[in-house]
Amino acid sequence: MEDTILQSSCQLFSRYGIQQLRMDDLATHLAISKKTLYRVYPSRQALIEGVVALFIESHRKDLEAVQQSEQDTLEQLAGYIQSLVNQYKTWSPLFFADLKKHFPQLWDNVRTEIGQLVLDLLRKNLEKGILEGVYRGSIHPALLVTLWQQHFHHDYHYCQQLSNDYSKEEVFRQSIYLFLYGIISPSYIPRLENMLNRIRVNKANKTNTIHPEPERDLNQSFV
């Protein structure tokens, strides 16, 4: 019961944000009584803490799986980026906005646990890639990943304000291309383009064989 409540709450919060959903709404969605809900989670605060903890753990596992894979440096970087995009296309900006405004301590937990992990993993990847000649030797890894992370967050929120000028997919794609082509050594550009083309083909094949899920806030991959 506890896991069912937590998973369902994650799905609802990720789509609608936190503040729009009360315990009554969650109980109705789960087809259980409010009394049963409070027996498992004695307060709304406790439930939200559980949702945030699950988000952090899920995101951490995705990133660490990429870190422990046998991919080369460039593919590993693409894996980190894809993991970020997957999380951002699943969780609505409303969730993070509500977290930041109404639950600042939990927001700080996300920033500390995930934000710092992303910075560390990307920095190490860039440092390794510079030594291998994959990335330009003139870049400053620690500064660059901090700048890119802020830029990525900005694009994420900007995607929600688009009208008819650009698609959500195109905003993310161009942002990430700007980052990748800016750091790659000229001799590795063909390698980068081959990798991106391969990911595109894999994505197209999956689209043709798997029924898509209902549209969410950011339902496009970075390629």
C-alpha positions, 0 to 999 in steps of 0.5 A: 500500500505504501509503495502504491500511494507513493508511486501514484503521488509521484505521477500526480505531483509530476504532472500537476505540481504539489499545491493543486493536490490535497490529500482528499484528491490523492485519496480519491485518485487511489480509490481509498479512504482519506483515513487509510491514506493518513494511516500510511502517511500521517501528514501531507508533509510526510508524503511530499518528503517521500516523493522528493526522496524517491525523485532524488533516488531515481535520478541518482540511480540513472546518473550512476548507471551511466557513470558505471557503464562501459561507454566511451567519454563522449557517449557517457556525456550524452548519457548524462544529458539524456538522463537530465532530459528524461527527468525534466520531461517527466516532472512539470516545472510546477512541481519544482516551483511549488517545491522551491516556494513552499518547501524550501528545505526539500528544494535544497535537498534536491539541489544538494543531492542532485545538482552537485552530483550532476556538476561533479559527474560532468566536470570529471567527464570533461576533464577526462575528455580533455586529456583524451583529446575529445574536448577542446583543451581551452575549456574550463570544466568546472566553470563550464558545467556550472554555466551550462546547468544554469542555461539548461534550467532556463531553457526548461522553464522557457519551454513552458512559455513558447507560443508558435515560434519554436517547439519544445523539442527544438529548444532543448535540441539547439541548447544541447547542440550548442553545448556539445559543438562548443566543447568538442575538438574539431577532429571529433566532430564526425564522431559526435555527428555519427553518435547523434545520428545513431541516437536519432535512428534508435529513437525513430525505431522506438517511436515506430514500434512502441505506442507513445505515452500521453503527452507530458510537459516536455515529451521530447528527447534531446535529439 
